[in-house]
Amino acid sequence: MKHVLRLIRMILIALIAFLLGVWSVLALQGSNPPPPTYNLVFEHQPGPDVPTLQVLAAEAGAVTDEEILAAVAAYYDANAERLALLWREDNPTRLAGIFSMYISHISMPYGVTTFPASVAEFLTQERAHCGTYMVPQNHIALALGLTIRTIEFVDEHAWEEVWVDDHWELFDATTNTWMSRTSLELLQGLEREYRYFYTPMLDIDHPEARLHLAEGYDMPRLRSRMPLMGIVYFPPGERHVSDPLGPLADQIITASAAVDAGQSS
């Protein structure tokens, strides 16, 4: 009888321990907010939907940066409505930002290179990486009247952000990816939307795809890290944020200084 009672006691203790464990897990889940979402709101394949910078420069006989940028701006002005329908984007600022990112991305395969001093020099190179993609991207964005800044995680990655309406959005020319948040908001784990646009480095019929794979690069991995920033992917290293450039730069700097002064008082 004693053995039976001891067995019953052991079963009850185990059952109580199990129930306490279940309760603690449920309580822990209830105390933590749900993980942030990252929604792919648009992906357009195949492409490309615009000519490369090299093609536009050659067609216009453009040699200098000024001539190249004039040819690119003229092409955009003539095709903005078509691109808005194609890319399903009705915000004119965001559309221009996508265009400056897109045309920079498709104009050069990814790889190791030196930093070009100009857009014209960029077009003579055989490869581009995150820092050099931003050379044409920044110049085109400014030529289209956008206000921009650059973000760099030292020795890791860099991209451009565009001021859209009243906030910064991320336009990564390395992977042809747009995101609805600035990098600081992404690192805080806030919800975000993103768009993947055509990349020749994932187009099996494009020679750049075979080159990209042969040289050991992984565009799917490069792409996936961006929407996962602050969720899974944390860029290491120091974060550098440039001063804004463009027509709204002074206004943004003044407003930011006022906010900082209010927080410190």
N, C-alpha and C positions, 0 to 999 in steps of 0.2 A: 504493500500500500504506500509505504514511504517512497519507493521508487517511482510509483505512478504520480504521486503528488510532486515530486522533484521534477519529473518530466513535464508535467503540466505547467509548473512554475517557469521552467526554462523556455517553453513554447510561448508563454505569455510575455516574458521579458523580451524575447526575440521579436514578437509581434509589435510590442510597444516601441522597440527601437526602430523597426521598419517604418512604422507610422510616423514617428518623430522625424525620420530621415526624409520621408515623402513630404511632410509638412514644411521642413526647412528648405527643401528645393523649391516648392511652390512659393514660399514666402520670399525667397531670394529672387525668383523670376518676377514676382509682382513688384519688387522694389526697384528693379532695373528698367530703364526705358527700352523700348524695342530698338533694334539696330536701325541705323539710318538707311533709307532706300536710295538706290541709284538706278534711275530709269532711262533706258535707251529709248528715246522718243523719235529717233529718225536714223535710218541707215540707208545710204544710197549707193548701190552697186548696180551695174558697172559704171565706168566712166572712161576716160576723163570727160568732164563736161565743159572744160575751157581749154584753149591751147596753152602750151608751156610759155614761159617767159622768153625762151630762146626763139620760139616761132613768132611771137608778137614782135620781138625786136628785129628779127630778120625781115619780116613783112613790111615793117615801117622804115627799114634802113637805119634803125636807132643804134647809136654807139655809146653815147654818154648816158649817165644816170637820168638826166633831165629828159632826154629823148625817149628812153626806155619807159620811164614812169608816165610820160605823156601818152605813149602808145597803149600802156596798160589801162590808164584811166579812161581813155577813149573807148577801148573795148568794153570796159565795165559799164560805162554810161549807155552804150548801145545794146547791152545784153542783160541789164539788171532785171528787167521785167521777166525775161525768160528764165533767169536763174532763180528768181523769187518763186516762180511756179515749180521749177524743177526741184529745188531744195526745200520747198514748202516753208518759206520764211517771209513773213510780211513786215518784219521790223527792218527799216532801211539801214539802221546803224549796224545791227547784227549781220545783215546780209553782206554789207561791205566788209565787215570783219571776217566772215566766212570766206569771201572771195580772196582777200589778201592772204589768208592762211592756205587756202586750197591751191591757188596758183603757185605759191612758193613751194608747197610740198611736192606737187607733181612734176616740178621742173628739175629735180635733182635726186638721184638715189642716195640713200643713207650710207654713211661711212666716214672714215677718218679723213680729215682735210685740214688745211690751214685756214685762218680767219681772213675773209676777203675785206678789202678796204672800201668796196663799193658794190652796187648792184651789178655794174658791168663786169667787175672782176668775179663776182659770184657765178655769172653765166659762163665763165671760161673754165670753171672747176669741174671735176669729175664726180665729186661726192659732196655731201653736206651733212652736218650734224645739228643738234638742237640750237647751238649758238649761231651758226651760220645761216640756218633757215630763216632766222629772225632778221637778217640783213635786208633781203627784199621785202619780207613781210612788214617790217616796221615802216620802211619807206613807202610802200604801197598804201598802207593804212593811213599814213599821214597825208599822202597825196589825195586820198579820198575824203579827207576832212575828219578823220577819226581822232579821238583822244586815247592815247595808249600808255602803257608802262610795261616794263619787262621784269620778270621774276626769275631768279636763279637760285638753285640749291647747289652750292659750290661743289664741283667735281661729280655732279649727279645729273641734273637736267635743268633746262631753261625754256621759257615760253613767253608769249605775249598775252597781256590782258587788255581788253578794250572797255572803255566806259560806255555802257549801253543804258540810256535813259538816266538812271540815278545810281548805278552800281557797276562794279567790275565783273566781267565775264572772261573765261579762260579760252584762248584760241591757240592750240598746240600744233604748230606747223610740222613738227617732227612726225607726228602720227596722223595728222589731218583729223583732229578730234576737237569738238567744241564742248564746253561745259558751262552750266548756268551759274556757277559760283566762282568766286575768287579762290586762290589756293589757300588763303588763311581760313576761309569758311569751310573748305574741304577738310583741312586738318582738324577742325573742330568737330567734324563728323556730321555736319548738317546735310539734310537731304539735297540731292542734286539730280539734274537731268543732263544727259549728254547725247551727242550725235557723232556717229562715225561716217566719214565721207570716203570716197574712193581713194585707194592707194595703189599705185602700180606695183608696190612691193608685196601685194597679196594677189595680184592678177597673174594667174599661171600662164596666160598667153602673152605676158609682157616680159621682155628680157630683163627688166630690173628686178622682177621677182626671183628669177633664177640667180641673178647676181647677188641679191640680198641673202638668199639662202646659202649660196656657195661661200660667201664671206663670213658665215656663221652668225648672222643677225636673226632676231626673232621679233618681227613686227607684231604678232598677236600679243606677245608678252609686253612689249613697249606700250601697246594700246591699252591693255587691260589695267595697267598700273594707274593710269590717269583717273578714271572714274572711281577707283578704289582708294584714292588718296585720303588718308585719315580714317579709313575703314580697315584695310589690310596693308596697303603700301604706305610706308612712312619714309619720305626722302631723307637721307642722312645729310649731315653737313650744315653749314651756315646758310641762312636764307637772306638773299639780297633783293631789295625792291627798289627799282629806279624811280626817279621823279617822273611825274606824268609829262607827256609831250602832246601838243596838239591844241586846238582852239579852246578847250575847256580846262587846260592844265592849271592856269592861275586860279580859276574859280575853285577847283578841287583842292589845291594846296591850301588856299585861304580857309575853306570850310574845314579841312582836316586839322589845321592849326587851331581853329576856334574850338573844335571838339577836344583836342588835347589840352588846351588851356582850361576848359571847363572841368575836365576830369582831374587836373592837378590842383585846382583851387579848392 
